[in-house]
Amino acid sequence: MPHSAVLFMVFLLFGVTACAPVNQEAARNRQQSEVHYKMATAHLQANNPTLALKELLIAVRQDPQNSSIHVALAQAYQQKKAYKLAEQHYLKALELSPGDPRYQNNIAALYLDMKSWDKAIDYFDKASQNLLFTNAHVAIAGKAYAYYKKGDYPTALSYYTEVIARAPRYAQAYFHQSEVYRALGDVNHELMSLRRAVESAPQFIQARYRLAVVLLEENALDEAVQELNTIIEFAPTSELGHQSSELLRTLPKP
């Protein structure tokens, strides 16, 4: 074998040998990071962002190029209202996974919290136009809500109409559509949207409570009482359950 070929083989083997411990250490770090990430996910599901954050800060040190960890960090910071930090990690996740519609939708929702309506619209638009995004109707609804908050009610209504055409059982769309009609002073359409929300999701007590309030304003006492009693039946110890009980006590007895 020529001398140069021998040298090449030696350097090649040396390179593989030198990388092996590094690769093993990187693999161990990723495994440990996965453990902390899973613990953090459980804490987020249990609505404990503080404990989640502690686990995620360890996880991201061990696997800083993992976009899922950055998204979870963003969600934890968002729950703690540390919006700028949440934004940084969502943007990092998008840098690591460019064009991921889930992350675009998430950062758009963050911009709603930050009242950055135009940024929210931009990212919701990107997410909704991605043909691989299975929840495009959610992104369109988010865009509609941002237009509503901007005071552009006709545009908001047009997007809610699109959402309902795509996902006619999506109760949140009807509920937020009712908010637009309320802002326009259109009580009949507000009631119609609220009824559709309740029909689509019978245990959607926020929609039921708003429906009861509007019915009372329209002097439809019997129907309002029925809605309040249904809320109490579904969620007696919830905040809206207590509010429904209090409201019932103020109503005239039949």
Backbone bond lengths (Angstrom), bond angles and torsions (degrees), N, CA, C in turn:
res aa  C-N    CA-C-N  psi(-1)  N-CA   C-N-CA  omega(-1)  CA-C   N-CA-C  phi
1 M - - - 1.481 - - 1.520 108.37 -
2 P 1.303 118.38 133.45 1.467 121.04 179.51 1.520 110.58 -58.82
3 H 1.335 114.53 149.92 1.461 120.42 -177.50 1.519 111.85 -58.39
4 S 1.338 116.52 -40.33 1.471 119.67 -178.84 1.513 111.00 -63.61
5 A 1.366 118.14 -36.59 1.454 121.38 178.94 1.510 110.91 -66.91
6 V 1.322 117.51 -38.35 1.464 121.33 177.46 1.511 110.22 -62.31
7 L 1.323 116.84 -45.70 1.461 121.10 178.88 1.531 110.48 -59.11
8 F 1.344 116.88 -42.90 1.467 120.31 -179.61 1.517 111.03 -60.35
9 M 1.314 117.10 -44.50 1.452 121.46 -179.76 1.520 110.73 -64.40
10 V 1.294 117.54 -38.70 1.470 120.87 179.48 1.513 110.47 -64.32
11 F 1.316 116.06 -48.05 1.465 119.22 -179.96 1.519 110.87 -63.36
12 L 1.350 116.53 -37.78 1.455 120.53 179.83 1.524 110.62 -63.77
13 L 1.294 116.77 -46.91 1.459 120.72 179.50 1.520 110.74 -64.66
14 F 1.327 115.45 -40.54 1.460 119.21 178.96 1.524 110.43 -61.09
15 G 1.348 114.37 -41.42 1.462 118.30 179.51 1.510 111.78 -62.26
16 V 1.310 118.66 -42.93 1.460 122.09 179.85 1.519 110.16 -65.04
17 T 1.319 116.57 -43.24 1.459 120.73 -179.33 1.523 111.20 -63.76
18 A 1.322 116.78 -40.54 1.463 120.59 -178.10 1.519 110.93 -69.00
19 C 1.337 118.58 -33.47 1.459 121.30 -177.35 1.521 112.75 -78.35
20 A 1.339 116.32 -23.44 1.464 118.79 -173.98 1.524 113.38 -56.54
21 P 1.366 120.09 -49.95 1.468 119.04 179.07 1.527 112.65 -61.92
22 V 1.364 115.17 -36.24 1.463 118.70 179.81 1.526 110.04 -64.49
23 N 1.354 115.83 -45.03 1.457 119.97 179.63 1.522 111.81 -63.41
24 Q 1.342 115.70 -39.03 1.462 119.66 178.97 1.527 110.81 -64.89
25 E 1.321 115.32 -41.01 1.468 119.03 179.50 1.533 110.50 -66.09
26 A 1.347 116.61 -40.62 1.463 120.28 178.57 1.529 110.74 -63.27
27 A 1.330 115.67 -39.19 1.464 119.67 179.09 1.524 110.83 -65.53
28 R 1.346 115.73 -41.07 1.476 119.40 177.76 1.525 110.49 -62.73
29 N 1.321 116.06 -42.06 1.472 119.92 179.35 1.525 111.16 -61.73
30 R 1.346 115.94 -41.95 1.466 119.14 179.60 1.532 110.98 -65.22
31 Q 1.332 116.25 -39.18 1.466 119.64 178.70 1.526 110.95 -64.15
32 Q 1.343 116.14 -45.02 1.471 119.92 179.03 1.525 110.23 -65.35
33 S 1.328 115.71 -38.78 1.456 120.02 178.75 1.523 110.59 -61.59
34 E 1.334 116.57 -40.65 1.464 121.54 179.88 1.523 111.10 -61.25
35 V 1.333 116.56 -38.46 1.475 120.73 178.43 1.519 110.27 -62.74
36 H 1.338 116.30 -47.54 1.472 119.93 -179.76 1.527 110.98 -66.20
37 Y 1.338 116.17 -36.46 1.466 120.13 179.05 1.528 111.25 -63.76
38 K 1.327 116.54 -43.62 1.472 120.31 179.77 1.528 111.15 -65.31
39 M 1.335 116.66 -38.74 1.466 119.65 177.04 1.528 110.00 -64.43
40 A 1.318 115.89 -40.89 1.467 120.36 179.60 1.524 111.08 -63.96
41 T 1.326 116.23 -40.35 1.462 120.36 179.08 1.523 110.58 -60.75
42 A 1.329 115.95 -40.91 1.470 119.67 178.08 1.525 110.32 -63.74
43 H 1.324 117.27 -39.86 1.475 120.58 178.97 1.531 110.89 -66.08
44 L 1.332 116.72 -38.95 1.468 119.58 178.02 1.523 110.78 -64.42
45 Q 1.331 116.32 -41.23 1.465 119.87 178.66 1.526 111.41 -65.76
46 A 1.335 115.94 -27.94 1.465 120.74 177.83 1.527 111.75 -88.31
47 N 1.345 115.94 9.57 1.463 121.85 178.17 1.529 112.17 61.37
48 N 1.334 115.77 41.92 1.459 121.37 177.16 1.527 108.87 -125.37
49 P 1.345 117.35 77.40 1.459 119.91 -175.65 1.522 114.00 -66.86
50 T 1.325 117.83 -23.87 1.465 119.94 -179.32 1.519 110.90 -66.48
51 L 1.331 116.89 -49.24 1.461 119.81 178.01 1.526 110.62 -66.36
52 A 1.322 116.86 -36.06 1.464 120.10 177.24 1.517 110.41 -61.07
53 L 1.312 116.26 -42.80 1.459 121.24 -178.53 1.525 111.29 -61.40
54 K 1.325 117.38 -41.12 1.470 120.71 179.01 1.522 110.83 -59.83
55 E 1.326 116.88 -43.38 1.466 120.40 -179.95 1.529 111.01 -69.68
56 L 1.321 116.74 -39.48 1.458 120.22 -175.57 1.523 112.48 -70.78
57 L 1.309 117.34 -32.63 1.468 120.02 177.95 1.524 110.90 -66.42
58 I 1.320 116.57 -30.67 1.470 120.21 173.30 1.528 109.26 -72.96
59 A 1.340 116.26 -45.80 1.466 121.01 -177.18 1.515 111.71 -59.71
60 V 1.328 117.85 -42.40 1.461 120.30 -175.39 1.528 111.06 -71.50
61 R 1.330 118.55 -28.31 1.464 120.42 174.50 1.527 110.81 -67.01
62 Q 1.323 116.17 -35.59 1.461 120.37 -177.50 1.521 112.92 -81.89
63 D 1.325 117.07 -25.77 1.468 120.83 -178.53 1.527 108.99 -144.50
64 P 1.339 116.67 72.97 1.471 120.25 -171.87 1.526 114.49 -71.08
65 Q 1.316 118.47 -11.44 1.466 120.77 -178.40 1.530 112.56 -101.09
66 N 1.313 116.16 15.49 1.465 121.21 -178.85 1.528 109.06 -93.16
67 S 1.325 116.72 110.99 1.474 119.89 -175.51 1.524 111.93 -65.75
68 S 1.333 117.88 -32.93 1.472 120.73 -179.47 1.523 111.21 -62.92
69 I 1.321 116.38 -37.53 1.470 119.88 178.48 1.525 110.03 -66.36
70 H 1.326 117.12 -40.96 1.471 119.88 179.71 1.534 110.77 -64.84
71 V 1.321 116.67 -37.14 1.470 119.52 177.75 1.522 110.27 -65.64
72 A 1.332 116.52 -44.04 1.474 119.61 178.80 1.527 110.52 -62.83
73 L 1.328 116.58 -40.01 1.472 119.83 175.81 1.525 110.33 -60.44
74 A 1.302 116.36 -44.17 1.469 120.46 178.81 1.518 110.82 -59.99
75 Q 1.334 116.66 -42.26 1.464 120.08 179.81 1.527 111.25 -64.77
76 A 1.326 116.56 -40.62 1.467 119.90 178.32 1.525 110.60 -63.71
77 Y 1.327 116.67 -46.05 1.469 119.96 178.56 1.534 110.55 -64.05
78 Q 1.328 116.43 -37.26 1.468 119.79 179.91 1.524 110.36 -63.96
79 Q 1.330 117.36 -41.96 1.461 120.41 178.07 1.526 111.62 -63.55
80 K 1.326 116.16 -30.97 1.467 120.26 179.11 1.530 111.61 -89.19
81 K 1.346 115.99 6.19 1.465 122.81 177.75 1.536 112.97 64.96
82 A 1.329 116.12 23.31 1.462 121.20 173.54 1.535 106.57 -92.32
83 Y 1.325 114.78 73.06 1.460 120.45 -166.11 1.525 113.60 -67.12
84 K 1.314 117.88 -37.89 1.466 120.13 -179.59 1.530 111.01 -64.09
85 L 1.332 116.94 -41.16 1.456 120.29 177.22 1.531 110.27 -66.71
86 A 1.317 116.59 -39.54 1.462 120.00 176.58 1.526 110.39 -60.28
87 E 1.319 116.50 -43.95 1.463 120.97 179.46 1.533 110.94 -59.39
88 Q 1.335 117.25 -43.80 1.463 120.82 -179.66 1.518 111.57 -57.66
89 H 1.331 116.52 -42.63 1.467 119.39 -176.13 1.528 111.87 -77.22
90 Y 1.331 118.24 -33.84 1.462 119.07 173.24 1.529 110.47 -62.70
91 L 1.332 116.82 -43.11 1.460 120.28 179.58 1.523 111.04 -64.98
92 K 1.336 117.20 -36.89 1.465 120.55 176.44 1.528 110.28 -65.03
93 A 1.332 116.93 -41.52 1.468 120.39 177.79 1.525 110.42 -60.67
94 L 1.331 116.91 -40.85 1.461 120.38 178.86 1.527 111.71 -70.17
95 E 1.315 116.43 -29.60 1.466 119.85 174.75 1.531 110.52 -66.56
96 L 1.346 115.81 -39.56 1.460 120.96 -179.02 1.526 112.04 -78.89
97 S 1.336 116.88 -30.22 1.470 121.97 179.14 1.527 108.88 -129.36
98 P 1.334 116.54 73.78 1.472 119.78 -173.47 1.533 112.09 -59.38
99 G 1.332 114.65 134.76 1.458 120.11 174.45 1.510 115.40 77.13
100 D 1.325 118.67 10.05 1.464 119.92 178.30 1.528 108.56 -68.78
101 P 1.344 118.46 116.06 1.469 119.73 -173.87 1.525 113.12 -66.76
102 R 1.350 117.77 -26.51 1.466 119.72 177.76 1.524 109.98 -64.79
103 Y 1.320 116.11 -42.53 1.458 120.32 -179.29 1.527 110.87 -71.29
104 Q 1.341 116.12 -36.49 1.473 119.23 175.76 1.525 110.57 -62.40
105 N 1.322 116.17 -41.72 1.464 120.26 178.04 1.521 111.21 -64.35
106 N 1.341 116.14 -40.03 1.465 120.56 -178.98 1.527 112.09 -65.61
107 I 1.318 116.02 -45.70 1.468 117.45 -178.76 1.526 110.04 -69.25
108 A 1.332 117.09 -30.76 1.466 119.59 175.36 1.527 110.22 -62.75
109 A 1.343 116.54 -42.03 1.468 120.12 177.75 1.532 110.66 -63.47
110 L 1.334 116.57 -36.60 1.469 119.93 175.20 1.527 110.25 -61.21
111 Y 1.324 116.68 -43.20 1.466 119.52 -179.34 1.534 111.68 -65.17
112 L 1.337 117.48 -26.59 1.467 118.85 171.43 1.526 109.66 -63.26
113 D 1.342 116.43 -45.53 1.468 119.82 177.92 1.527 111.26 -60.59
114 M 1.332 115.95 -34.40 1.465 121.02 -178.26 1.535 111.86 -84.24
115 K 1.352 116.02 -1.72 1.467 121.65 -178.18 1.532 112.42 61.28
116 S 1.324 115.18 27.05 1.467 121.25 175.22 1.523 107.25 -95.38
117 W 1.330 115.64 78.07 1.457 120.77 -168.57 1.523 112.90 -62.98
118 D 1.322 117.96 -41.40 1.466 120.08 -177.31 1.528 111.64 -67.48
119 K 1.329 116.72 -39.28 1.466 119.31 176.76 1.527 110.15 -65.22
120 A 1.323 115.97 -39.85 1.467 119.88 177.99 1.525 110.11 -60.67
121 I 1.329 116.90 -46.36 1.465 121.35 -179.83 1.525 110.11 -59.49
122 D 1.322 116.96 -43.19 1.465 121.48 -178.18 1.529 110.93 -60.04
123 Y 1.333 117.29 -48.16 1.463 119.78 -177.18 1.528 112.32 -75.18
124 F 1.322 117.98 -35.77 1.466 119.24 174.46 1.531 110.02 -61.94
125 D 1.323 115.89 -38.00 1.456 120.36 179.78 1.532 110.55 -63.94
126 K 1.332 116.12 -43.74 1.463 119.98 178.58 1.527 110.78 -61.81
127 A 1.320 116.40 -44.55 1.473 119.98 -178.96 1.523 111.29 -64.80
128 S 1.327 116.62 -43.97 1.469 120.06 -175.13 1.521 112.06 -67.92
129 Q 1.336 117.53 -26.27 1.463 120.60 -178.22 1.523 112.95 -86.73
130 N 1.335 116.76 -5.85 1.463 120.05 179.16 1.530 108.92 -79.13
131 L 1.328 116.63 117.92 1.458 121.33 -175.08 1.521 113.05 -66.30
132 L 1.338 117.52 -15.84 1.460 120.95 -179.71 1.530 112.58 -92.46
133 F 1.327 117.30 -2.92 1.463 120.66 -178.20 1.526 108.71 -84.19
134 T 1.323 115.59 116.05 1.469 119.93 -175.75 1.522 112.91 -75.58
135 N 1.340 117.46 -16.20 1.464 120.75 -178.48 1.526 111.23 -114.65
136 A 1.315 116.02 43.72 1.467 119.50 -178.06 1.522 111.68 -59.32
137 H 1.345 117.30 -32.47 1.471 119.80 -179.45 1.528 111.36 -63.69
138 V 1.342 117.11 -30.57 1.470 120.63 178.50 1.531 109.77 -67.72
139 A 1.333 115.99 -41.75 1.464 119.93 178.72 1.528 111.26 -65.15
140 I 1.333 116.97 -39.41 1.474 119.92 178.54 1.526 110.09 -65.62
141 A 1.329 116.30 -38.72 1.470 119.65 177.00 1.527 110.59 -63.75
142 G 1.332 116.36 -38.59 1.462 119.83 176.78 1.516 111.40 -62.84
143 K 1.322 115.89 -40.33 1.468 120.61 177.94 1.531 110.07 -64.65
144 A 1.320 116.46 -41.28 1.468 120.39 178.01 1.520 110.57 -60.73
145 Y 1.341 116.07 -42.36 1.464 119.93 -179.29 1.531 110.83 -64.10
146 A 1.325 116.60 -39.95 1.468 119.95 178.74 1.526 110.87 -62.65
147 Y 1.330 117.18 -40.97 1.473 119.76 176.76 1.529 110.79 -65.13
148 Y 1.330 117.08 -37.77 1.470 120.67 175.90 1.534 110.54 -59.64
149 K 1.338 115.95 -45.07 1.478 119.52 -179.63 1.531 111.28 -67.40
150 K 1.322 117.29 -26.27 1.467 120.66 175.79 1.521 111.93 -77.81
151 G 1.343 116.52 -10.82 1.452 120.36 -178.90 1.515 113.72 88.03
152 D 1.333 117.07 10.08 1.468 120.95 177.89 1.527 107.56 -94.24
153 Y 1.332 115.91 79.55 1.463 121.22 -172.26 1.527 113.58 -67.95
154 P 1.330 120.33 -41.04 1.471 118.95 178.80 1.537 112.81 -59.69
155 T 1.337 116.21 -42.35 1.461 119.26 179.35 1.528 110.53 -66.43
156 A 1.324 116.31 -41.17 1.470 120.08 177.53 1.520 110.64 -58.19
157 L 1.332 116.99 -46.70 1.466 120.56 -179.49 1.526 111.67 -63.63
158 S 1.317 116.90 -36.78 1.468 119.10 -179.28 1.528 110.52 -65.68
159 Y 1.330 116.77 -37.68 1.471 118.88 178.76 1.527 111.39 -73.72
160 Y 1.329 117.76 -36.10 1.474 118.62 175.59 1.531 110.69 -63.63
161 T 1.316 117.01 -36.29 1.466 120.28 176.23 1.528 110.17 -61.64
162 E 1.337 116.38 -40.57 1.471 120.55 177.87 1.527 110.83 -64.66
163 V 1.331 116.58 -42.30 1.469 120.44 179.10 1.523 110.56 -59.45
164 I 1.315 115.91 -48.19 1.469 121.22 -176.74 1.532 110.61 -64.61
165 A 1.335 117.24 -34.61 1.465 120.19 176.79 1.527 110.67 -65.37
166 R 1.334 115.95 -36.32 1.469 120.31 -179.56 1.527 111.93 -78.97
167 A 1.329 116.04 -39.43 1.471 120.55 -174.19 1.522 109.17 -137.22
168 P 1.330 117.36 79.48 1.475 120.36 -173.46 1.521 114.68 -65.63
169 R 1.326 118.44 -11.52 1.476 120.62 177.96 1.524 112.03 -101.02
170 Y 1.307 117.74 9.28 1.471 121.27 -177.95 1.531 109.15 -82.71
171 A 1.332 115.14 95.64 1.469 121.53 -170.89 1.524 113.10 -63.50
172 Q 1.338 117.35 -34.28 1.466 120.15 -178.50 1.533 111.36 -59.45
173 A 1.324 116.14 -34.24 1.471 119.18 -179.42 1.517 110.78 -63.88
174 Y 1.319 117.08 -42.92 1.474 120.42 178.23 1.522 111.09 -63.88
175 F 1.347 115.53 -41.80 1.466 118.95 -178.17 1.526 110.74 -62.93
176 H 1.337 116.79 -47.45 1.469 119.22 -178.85 1.525 111.62 -71.96
177 Q 1.316 115.65 -28.78 1.465 118.89 172.31 1.531 110.30 -61.14
178 S 1.330 115.62 -38.92 1.472 119.42 179.25 1.519 111.48 -63.15
179 E 1.335 116.58 -31.82 1.473 119.78 178.32 1.531 110.57 -64.40
180 V 1.324 115.58 -38.99 1.474 119.31 178.54 1.526 110.04 -64.56
181 Y 1.334 116.48 -44.73 1.463 119.41 178.40 1.531 111.30 -63.42
182 R 1.332 116.71 -35.61 1.470 119.36 177.41 1.527 109.65 -63.57
183 A 1.338 116.64 -42.66 1.467 120.26 178.66 1.524 111.33 -62.88
184 L 1.330 116.13 -30.34 1.470 120.85 179.08 1.527 112.65 -85.04
185 G 1.352 116.25 -7.22 1.465 119.96 -178.61 1.513 113.37 75.33
186 D 1.335 116.94 21.63 1.466 121.92 -178.31 1.535 108.22 -98.06
187 V 1.332 116.87 86.59 1.465 122.15 -173.05 1.525 111.21 -66.11
188 N 1.323 117.57 -39.80 1.463 119.82 -177.18 1.531 112.03 -61.54
189 H 1.314 116.33 -44.93 1.465 119.58 178.57 1.528 111.61 -72.33
190 E 1.329 116.58 -31.96 1.467 119.62 175.26 1.524 110.08 -60.73
191 L 1.319 116.55 -47.71 1.467 120.77 178.32 1.526 111.57 -61.37
192 M 1.319 116.16 -41.93 1.455 119.93 179.99 1.537 110.99 -61.50
193 S 1.323 116.87 -43.85 1.463 120.52 179.71 1.523 111.48 -65.83
194 L 1.330 116.84 -40.40 1.462 120.09 179.49 1.527 110.94 -65.75
195 R 1.310 116.65 -39.71 1.481 119.49 178.05 1.523 110.63 -64.62
196 R 1.322 116.73 -38.86 1.469 119.79 178.16 1.526 110.55 -65.98
197 A 1.328 116.59 -36.95 1.468 119.97 178.02 1.523 110.73 -62.28
198 V 1.317 116.30 -44.62 1.468 121.55 -178.98 1.525 111.00 -69.07
199 E 1.320 117.10 -37.53 1.463 120.45 176.75 1.536 110.76 -63.55
200 S 1.315 116.30 -39.10 1.466 120.57 -178.03 1.520 111.82 -73.88
201 A 1.334 116.80 -32.84 1.470 121.17 -177.89 1.531 108.27 -141.54
202 P 1.332 117.56 88.03 1.471 120.56 -174.13 1.532 114.78 -56.64
203 Q 1.331 118.14 -27.33 1.463 120.19 -179.60 1.527 113.09 -95.43
204 F 1.309 117.00 16.52 1.466 122.81 176.69 1.533 107.33 -79.65
205 I 1.329 115.41 82.61 1.467 119.14 -168.68 1.532 112.65 -71.71
206 Q 1.320 117.95 -25.09 1.467 119.56 176.53 1.522 110.20 -62.84
207 A 1.331 115.25 -42.20 1.475 119.47 177.94 1.521 110.61 -68.02
208 R 1.335 116.53 -40.66 1.474 119.55 178.67 1.530 111.28 -62.03
209 Y 1.313 116.67 -41.55 1.468 119.15 -177.97 1.528 110.21 -65.37
210 R 1.337 115.67 -44.68 1.470 118.48 178.81 1.530 110.27 -62.87
211 L 1.339 116.61 -38.88 1.460 120.54 177.16 1.524 110.74 -60.98
212 A 1.323 117.14 -43.27 1.464 121.24 179.20 1.529 110.99 -61.37
213 V 1.316 116.99 -42.87 1.465 121.37 -179.29 1.532 110.50 -63.00
214 V 1.335 116.75 -45.00 1.470 119.89 -179.99 1.526 110.34 -65.78
215 L 1.316 117.00 -39.28 1.469 120.21 177.79 1.524 111.33 -62.01
216 L 1.332 116.19 -39.86 1.468 119.15 176.86 1.524 110.89 -63.80
217 E 1.338 115.81 -40.29 1.462 119.38 178.35 1.529 111.46 -63.54
218 E 1.334 115.41 -27.76 1.465 120.53 -179.97 1.537 111.80 -95.66
219 N 1.339 116.10 10.22 1.475 122.48 177.54 1.528 113.52 63.76
220 A 1.328 116.63 26.43 1.469 120.61 174.27 1.524 107.78 -94.20
221 L 1.336 115.35 70.88 1.460 121.74 -169.12 1.530 112.49 -62.59
222 D 1.307 118.19 -46.21 1.466 121.02 -174.99 1.538 111.25 -61.81
223 E 1.314 115.09 -45.24 1.468 118.78 -178.85 1.530 110.75 -67.71
224 A 1.328 116.95 -37.15 1.461 120.76 178.37 1.524 110.74 -63.63
225 V 1.335 116.88 -43.81 1.468 121.16 178.68 1.525 110.35 -60.80
226 Q 1.313 115.94 -40.54 1.461 120.15 178.79 1.531 111.04 -61.05
227 E 1.322 117.21 -42.98 1.466 120.64 179.19 1.531 110.96 -65.40
228 L 1.331 117.31 -41.91 1.463 120.56 179.82 1.527 111.11 -64.31
229 N 1.307 116.95 -41.09 1.463 120.50 178.36 1.532 111.37 -65.46
230 T 1.316 116.33 -35.16 1.468 119.99 177.99 1.529 110.42 -66.18
231 I 1.328 117.19 -39.93 1.470 120.81 176.88 1.518 110.24 -60.74
232 I 1.323 116.39 -44.84 1.468 120.75 -179.64 1.528 110.52 -63.71
233 E 1.320 115.91 -35.90 1.466 120.09 178.08 1.522 111.15 -67.09
234 F 1.334 117.34 -42.25 1.459 121.66 -177.68 1.530 112.07 -74.49
235 A 1.335 117.14 -41.89 1.470 120.24 -171.44 1.521 110.30 -144.77
236 P 1.333 117.67 70.68 1.472 120.43 -174.20 1.526 114.55 -64.10
237 T 1.343 117.28 -29.88 1.471 119.60 -175.80 1.524 113.14 -98.49
238 S 1.321 116.97 0.64 1.464 119.58 179.33 1.524 110.42 -76.07
239 E 1.323 115.71 167.14 1.465 120.30 178.42 1.527 110.72 -60.24
240 L 1.324 116.30 -43.77 1.467 119.26 179.14 1.526 111.49 -70.77
241 G 1.335 117.05 -28.63 1.458 120.01 174.18 1.518 111.03 -63.63
242 H 1.338 115.82 -43.99 1.474 120.05 177.90 1.529 110.80 -66.04
243 Q 1.335 116.10 -41.27 1.470 119.02 179.50 1.529 110.71 -64.13
244 S 1.319 116.04 -36.58 1.469 119.43 178.69 1.516 111.08 -65.54
245 S 1.339 116.58 -41.38 1.467 120.57 177.70 1.521 111.05 -62.08
246 E 1.325 115.81 -43.61 1.464 120.15 178.90 1.522 110.99 -63.61
247 L 1.310 116.46 -42.12 1.464 119.92 -179.65 1.533 111.18 -65.43
248 L 1.316 116.46 -40.16 1.464 119.68 177.68 1.524 111.43 -60.39
249 R 1.322 116.54 -37.67 1.483 119.80 -178.83 1.522 111.92 -66.52
250 T 1.321 116.92 -23.36 1.478 119.29 -178.49 1.524 112.24 -86.85
251 L 1.336 116.37 -9.59 1.464 119.25 -175.57 1.529 110.98 -84.78
252 P 1.322 116.45 150.00 1.476 119.01 178.61 1.525 110.96 -66.18
253 K 1.295 116.45 141.88 1.455 121.69 178.98 1.537 109.44 -73.89
254 P 1.336 117.27 143.82 1.471 119.32 179.39 1.523 111.63 -67.26
